[in-house]
């Protein structure tokens, strides 16, 4: 069961846990966490907090989508049986994209909900600096509507970037391959990121990536081998990483190729499913 309501356990979770306590339910209860859920649960107090801690401790298994998130869950419920299982991605949806050899990096792409932790403000300031040397670059921001959308649009105007920055809101997932096909570089300089499925999708599409050294991202990206990692919140670090790949296209091709191979061999949903089945089999 995926935890979606932090304010109080949903009826199905609470009921199953209660029935298991009195041996009236013989099935297994497995809870999964993906980031914002455990963050919200960790902020609860009083009865709600104690109830969640008991549920996590009594569940047959708890899954976190990264080792970093596993540690976060254990901080909240030290007695919980927590396993880290990485998410997968629909790699087949993105792996058919082909890229022409020798194409310079000029089109930069970011995909993430318009919220503070996704750092659209950092991207825009870094892109503004990048334009001083590479005025023909463009930036596309794609994401679900969120609390920072209005501020992001205002910052684009404030920085005078209206002609070279596109904003697309609530784009259907099946349209992302087409948008990635027209990009040369993917950036995800998040301030917090439990996992980052979009990094896998960008990898399957063959894009070189620049991402933050936070959360579960270092479990995916190997710095200097499958991508470039930077400190979160640093405009200068992001601008330097983007400029490095623009000025060294052979490095960009190598990183993009290595990342694509790693993604296609490691992070399909089939592999993730097999890991879940192994965990459940170990419970019997």
C-alpha positions as CSV (number, residue, x, y, z in Angstrom):
1,X,0.0,0.0,0.0
2,X,1.4,3.4,-0.9
3,X,1.0,5.9,1.9
4,X,-0.8,9.0,0.5
5,X,-2.4,10.6,3.6
6,X,-0.1,11.8,6.3
7,X,-2.8,13.4,8.5
8,X,-4.1,10.1,9.6
9,X,-3.7,6.5,8.4
10,X,-6.2,5.5,5.8
11,X,-8.9,3.1,6.7
12,X,-7.5,0.2,4.8
13,X,-4.0,0.5,6.5
14,X,-5.5,1.0,10.0
15,X,-7.9,-1.9,9.6
16,X,-5.4,-4.4,8.2
17,X,-3.0,-3.5,11.0
18,X,-5.7,-4.0,13.6
19,X,-6.8,-7.3,12.2
20,X,-3.2,-8.5,12.0
21,X,-2.7,-7.7,15.7
22,X,-5.6,-10.0,16.6
23,X,-4.6,-12.7,14.1
24,X,-7.8,-12.1,12.1
25,X,-5.8,-11.3,8.9
26,X,-3.1,-13.6,7.6
27,X,-1.9,-11.6,4.6
28,X,1.1,-9.3,4.6
29,X,1.1,-5.5,5.0
30,X,3.7,-3.6,3.1
31,X,3.9,0.2,3.1
32,X,5.8,2.2,0.5
33,X,7.3,5.7,0.8
34,X,8.4,8.0,-2.0
35,X,9.5,11.2,-0.3
36,X,6.9,13.8,0.6
37,X,4.8,11.2,2.4
38,X,7.3,10.4,5.1
39,X,8.2,14.1,5.3
40,X,4.6,15.0,6.1
41,X,4.2,12.0,8.5
42,X,7.4,13.1,10.4
43,X,5.8,16.5,11.1
44,X,2.7,14.9,12.8
45,X,2.4,15.1,16.6
46,X,0.5,13.5,19.4
47,X,-1.9,10.6,18.7
48,X,-1.4,10.7,14.9
49,X,2.4,10.5,15.2
50,X,2.2,7.6,17.7
51,X,-0.3,5.8,15.5
52,X,1.9,6.1,12.4
53,X,5.0,4.8,14.4
54,X,3.0,1.8,15.6
55,X,1.8,1.0,12.1
56,X,5.3,1.2,10.6
57,X,6.7,-1.0,13.4
58,X,3.9,-3.6,12.9
59,X,4.0,-3.7,9.1
60,X,5.5,-6.8,7.6
61,X,7.6,-4.6,5.4
62,X,8.2,-1.0,4.6
63,X,9.8,0.1,1.3
64,X,11.6,3.3,0.6
65,X,12.5,4.3,-2.9
66,X,16.2,5.0,-2.0
67,X,18.7,4.3,0.7
68,X,18.6,8.0,1.7
69,X,14.8,7.8,2.2
70,X,15.2,4.5,4.1
71,X,17.3,6.3,6.7
72,X,14.7,9.0,6.9
73,X,12.0,6.5,7.6
74,X,14.1,4.8,10.3
75,X,14.6,8.1,12.0
76,X,10.8,8.3,12.4
77,X,10.2,4.7,13.2
78,X,13.4,2.9,14.3
79,X,11.7,-0.4,14.8
80,X,10.3,-0.6,11.3
81,X,11.6,-3.2,8.8
82,X,12.6,-0.9,6.0
83,X,14.0,-2.0,2.7
84,X,15.3,0.3,0.0
85,X,14.1,-0.6,-3.5
86,X,14.7,1.9,-6.3
87,X,11.8,2.9,-8.5
88,X,11.9,1.9,-12.1
89,X,11.0,3.9,-15.2
90,X,9.2,3.2,-18.5
91,X,12.5,3.0,-20.3
92,X,10.9,1.7,-23.5
93,X,8.9,4.9,-23.8
94,X,12.1,6.9,-24.1
95,X,14.8,4.6,-25.4
96,X,13.7,4.9,-29.1
97,X,15.0,8.5,-29.3
98,X,18.0,9.0,-31.6
99,X,20.4,11.9,-31.5
100,X,22.4,13.3,-34.4
101,X,26.2,13.1,-34.0
102,X,28.1,16.3,-33.4
103,X,25.1,18.4,-32.4
104,X,26.1,21.2,-30.1
105,X,24.5,21.6,-26.7
106,X,22.2,24.6,-26.8
107,X,18.7,23.3,-25.7
108,X,18.5,22.8,-21.9
109,X,15.6,20.9,-20.3
110,X,14.2,20.7,-16.8
111,X,11.2,18.7,-15.6
112,X,9.8,19.0,-12.1
113,X,6.8,20.3,-10.2
114,X,6.9,24.1,-9.8
115,X,7.9,24.1,-6.1
116,X,10.8,25.4,-4.0
117,X,12.7,22.1,-3.7
118,X,12.9,21.7,-7.5
119,X,15.0,24.9,-7.7
120,X,13.6,26.6,-10.8
121,X,14.9,29.9,-9.4
122,X,18.5,28.5,-9.3
123,X,18.1,27.2,-12.9
124,X,16.9,30.6,-14.2
125,X,19.7,32.5,-12.5
126,X,22.3,30.1,-13.7
127,X,20.9,30.2,-17.3
128,X,21.0,34.0,-17.2
129,X,24.7,33.8,-16.5
130,X,25.2,31.2,-19.2
131,X,23.6,33.4,-21.8
132,X,26.5,35.9,-21.4
133,X,28.8,33.6,-23.3
134,X,26.2,31.4,-25.2
135,X,23.4,33.8,-26.2
136,X,21.9,31.2,-28.6
137,X,21.0,28.8,-25.8
138,X,17.3,28.1,-24.8
139,X,15.7,26.7,-21.7
140,X,12.5,24.7,-21.4
141,X,10.8,24.3,-17.9
142,X,8.2,21.5,-17.7
143,X,6.2,20.7,-14.6
144,X,3.0,20.2,-12.7
145,X,1.3,23.3,-11.4
146,X,2.7,24.2,-7.9
147,X,3.3,27.0,-5.4
148,X,6.3,28.4,-7.3
149,X,4.7,28.6,-10.8
150,X,3.7,32.3,-10.5
151,X,7.1,33.2,-8.9
152,X,8.9,31.4,-11.7
153,X,7.0,33.2,-14.4
154,X,7.7,36.5,-12.6
155,X,11.4,35.7,-12.4
156,X,11.6,35.0,-16.1
157,X,10.3,38.5,-16.8
158,X,12.5,40.1,-14.1
159,X,15.6,38.5,-15.7
160,X,14.6,39.4,-19.2
161,X,14.4,35.8,-20.3
162,X,11.0,35.8,-22.0
163,X,12.4,35.1,-25.5
164,X,14.6,32.2,-24.6
165,X,12.7,30.4,-21.8
166,X,9.6,28.3,-22.4
167,X,7.2,27.1,-19.6
168,X,4.9,24.1,-20.0
169,X,2.5,23.2,-17.3
170,X,0.8,19.8,-16.6
171,X,2.2,18.2,-19.7
172,X,0.9,14.6,-20.2
173,X,3.6,12.0,-19.5
174,X,3.4,10.5,-22.9
175,X,4.5,13.8,-24.5
176,X,7.7,13.9,-22.6
177,X,9.7,11.7,-25.0
178,X,9.0,14.2,-27.8
179,X,10.2,17.1,-25.7
180,X,13.3,15.2,-24.6
181,X,14.1,14.4,-28.2
182,X,14.4,18.2,-28.9
183,X,16.7,18.7,-25.9
184,X,20.5,18.5,-25.6
185,X,21.0,18.6,-21.8
186,X,18.9,17.7,-18.8
187,X,19.3,19.5,-15.5
188,X,17.8,18.6,-12.1
189,X,19.4,20.8,-9.4
190,X,16.9,20.0,-6.7
191,X,17.3,21.1,-3.1
192,X,15.7,17.8,-2.0
193,X,15.1,14.7,-4.1
194,X,14.3,11.2,-2.6
195,X,14.9,9.5,-6.0
196,X,14.3,11.2,-9.3
197,X,12.5,9.0,-11.9
198,X,12.9,11.8,-14.4
199,X,16.7,11.3,-14.3
200,X,16.1,7.7,-15.5
201,X,13.8,8.9,-18.3
202,X,16.4,11.4,-19.4
203,X,19.0,8.7,-19.3
204,X,16.9,6.4,-21.4
205,X,16.5,9.2,-23.9
206,X,20.3,9.6,-24.1
207,X,20.6,13.0,-22.5
208,X,23.6,14.0,-20.5
209,X,22.5,15.1,-17.0
210,X,23.5,17.6,-14.3
211,X,21.9,17.0,-10.9
212,X,22.3,17.9,-7.2
213,X,24.3,15.9,-4.7
214,X,21.2,15.3,-2.5
215,X,18.9,12.5,-1.3
216,X,18.8,9.5,-3.6
217,X,20.5,11.1,-6.6
218,X,24.0,10.0,-5.7
219,X,22.7,6.4,-5.6
220,X,21.8,6.8,-9.3
221,X,24.4,9.2,-10.8
222,X,28.1,8.5,-10.5
223,X,29.8,11.8,-10.7
224,X,32.1,12.2,-13.7
225,X,31.1,8.8,-15.1
226,X,27.3,8.9,-15.7
227,X,26.7,12.6,-15.1
228,X,27.8,15.7,-13.2
229,X,26.7,16.3,-9.6
230,X,26.7,19.7,-8.0
231,X,25.9,21.2,-4.6
232,X,22.2,22.1,-4.2
233,X,21.2,25.7,-4.3
234,X,24.4,26.9,-6.0
235,X,23.8,29.1,-9.1
236,X,27.5,29.2,-9.8
237,X,28.0,25.4,-9.7
238,X,25.1,24.8,-12.0
239,X,26.2,27.4,-14.5
240,X,29.8,26.0,-14.5
241,X,28.5,22.4,-15.0
242,X,26.3,23.4,-17.9
243,X,29.1,25.5,-19.5
244,X,31.5,22.6,-19.1
245,X,29.3,20.3,-21.1
246,X,28.7,22.9,-23.7
247,X,32.4,23.5,-24.1
248,X,33.3,19.8,-24.0
249,X,30.7,18.0,-26.2
250,X,32.8,14.8,-26.2
251,X,32.4,14.6,-22.4
252,X,28.7,15.3,-22.8
253,X,28.3,12.4,-25.3
254,X,30.3,10.1,-23.1
255,X,28.3,10.9,-20.0
256,X,25.0,10.6,-21.8
257,X,26.0,7.3,-23.4
258,X,27.2,5.8,-20.1
259,X,24.1,7.0,-18.3
260,X,21.8,5.5,-21.0
261,X,23.5,2.1,-20.7
262,X,23.3,2.1,-16.9
263,X,19.6,3.1,-17.0
264,X,18.5,0.5,-19.6
265,X,20.3,-2.3,-17.7
266,X,19.4,-1.4,-14.2
267,X,16.2,0.6,-13.7
268,X,13.3,-0.9,-15.7
269,X,10.0,-1.6,-13.8
270,X,10.6,-5.3,-14.5
271,X,13.7,-5.2,-12.3
272,X,11.9,-3.2,-9.6
273,X,9.0,-5.7,-9.6
274,X,11.4,-8.6,-9.2
275,X,13.0,-6.9,-6.1
276,X,9.5,-6.5,-4.6
277,X,8.7,-10.1,-5.2
278,X,12.0,-11.2,-3.6
279,X,11.2,-9.1,-0.5
280,X,7.7,-10.6,-0.2
281,X,8.9,-14.1,-0.8
282,X,11.4,-13.7,2.1
283,X,8.4,-12.9,4.4
284,X,6.7,-16.3,3.9
